[in-house]
Amino acid sequence: MTVGTCGFGTDLSPLVLNVDDKTLDSFKSGELSYLSFDDVSAITLATRESNSKGQLGLRGLKNGKADLVLRVPKDGKFTPWVSVFHGGNAIVTAAGNIKYALNSARLRNDACITQNGTALVHQRTAVGTYTIQNCVLDRNQWVKELPIDEEGQPLFKAALTQSGTSLTVKVTKDGKAYDIPDGLWIDLHLI
């Protein structure tokens, strides 16, 4: 069902709803589509020179938790949709890894800040011991990420103890209490 046109550059492309065709040739450059079989609203991106196509879309709009997704062609068909990592759903950790996280915090010696910029109530109670209030660890995917050296070894250790909504972090190096050095942090995955 075509319900109008949408201009991209110099082309006008139809706005198509409830497309059920999965073949590459069924999509035009700049076409906006709702792919009911995948619950994805997508735009098809293409170049005239290479005749290459890709799709960028939002999945899960019906359940209110939209996820940015993309897919590209392979062997004449589109690949499965994959999630796109961005600042709202992922972080670059202290170790330089990209981790999926809708809510995380960076614990530094003098502060604890969420990925959304909210300061958490944080206190250094002793050398290498930190207490964070009103936070709960998310243990489903990953819990903590420590900074590493050039050989991939953690620069120090951190033990986490959750008691209700209070989290205690004890940092040690060579078996002794150790403050998180300036410029470094511990990433914590939170609910």
Residue pairs with C-beta under 8 A, 6 or more apart in sequence:
1 16
1 17
1 18
2 14
2 15
2 16
3 15
3 16
3 17
4 14
4 15
5 12
5 13
5 14
5 15
6 12
6 13
6 14
6 15
6 30
6 31
6 32
7 13
7 30
8 29
8 30
9 30
11 29
11 30
13 28
13 29
13 30
13 31
13 32
14 28
14 31
15 31
15 32
16 31
16 32
16 33
16 34
17 33
17 34
18 34
18 36
19 26
19 27
19 33
19 34
19 35
19 36
20 35
20 36
20 37
22 37
22 77
22 78
23 77
24 53
24 73
24 76
24 77
24 78
27 33
27 44
27 53
27 55
28 44
28 46
29 44
29 45
29 46
29 47
29 48
29 53
30 43
30 44
30 45
30 46
31 43
31 44
32 41
32 42
32 43
33 41
33 42
33 43
33 44
34 40
34 41
34 42
35 41
35 42
35 57
38 59
38 81
39 59
39 60
39 61
39 62
40 57
40 58
40 59
40 69
40 81
41 57
41 58
41 61
42 55
42 56
42 57
42 58
42 69
43 55
43 56
43 57
44 53
44 54
44 55
45 53
45 54
45 55
45 56
46 52
46 53
46 54
52 73
53 72
53 73
54 70
54 71
54 72
54 73
55 70
55 71
55 72
55 78
56 68
56 69
56 70
56 84
57 68
57 69
57 70
57 81
58 66
58 67
58 68
58 69
59 66
59 67
59 69
59 81
60 66
60 67
67 83
67 89
68 83
68 84
68 86
68 89
69 81
69 82
69 83
69 84
70 81
70 82
70 84
71 78
71 79
71 80
71 81
71 82
72 78
72 79
73 79
83 89
85 98
85 100
87 115
88 102
89 100
89 101
89 102
90 98
90 99
90 100
90 101
91 98
91 99
91 101
91 104
91 115
91 187
92 98
93 99
93 145
93 187
94 106
94 145
94 146
94 147
94 148
94 184
94 185
94 186
94 187
95 145
95 146
95 147
95 148
96 148
97 145
99 141
99 142
99 145
99 187
99 189
100 141
101 115
101 189
103 114
103 115
103 116
103 138
103 189
103 190
103 191
104 114
104 115
104 187
104 188
104 189
104 190
105 112
105 113
105 114
105 115
105 120
105 132
105 135
105 187
105 188
105 190
106 112
106 113
106 115
106 185
106 186
106 187
106 188
107 122
107 130
107 132
107 169
107 180
107 185
107 186
107 187
107 188
108 180
108 184
108 185
109 124
109 179
109 180
109 181
109 182
110 124
111 119
111 122
112 119
112 120
112 122
112 130
112 132
113 119
113 120
114 120
114 190
120 132
120 133
120 134
120 135
121 132
121 133
121 134
122 130
122 131
122 132
122 133
123 130
123 131
124 130
124 179
125 131
126 177
127 177
127 178
127 179
128 170
128 171
128 172
128 176
128 177
128 178
128 179
128 180
129 168
129 169
129 170
129 171
129 177
130 168
130 169
130 171
130 180
131 166
131 167
131 168
131 169
132 166
132 167
132 168
132 169
132 188
133 165
133 166
134 165
135 165
135 167
135 188
135 190
136 162
136 165
136 167
136 190
136 191
137 143
137 160
137 162
137 167
137 188
137 189
137 190
137 191
138 189
138 190
138 191
139 189
141 189
142 189
143 160
143 188
143 189
144 158
144 160
144 186
144 187
144 188
144 189
145 186
145 187
146 154
146 155
146 156
146 157
146 158
146 186
147 154
147 155
147 156
147 184
147 185
147 186
148 154
148 155
149 155
155 173
155 181
155 184
156 171
156 172
156 173
156 178
156 180
157 171
157 172
157 173
158 169
158 170
158 171
158 172
158 186
159 169
159 170
159 172
160 167
160 168
160 169
160 188
161 167
161 168
161 170
167 188
169 186
169 188
170 177
171 177
171 178
171 179
171 180
171 186
172 178
180 186
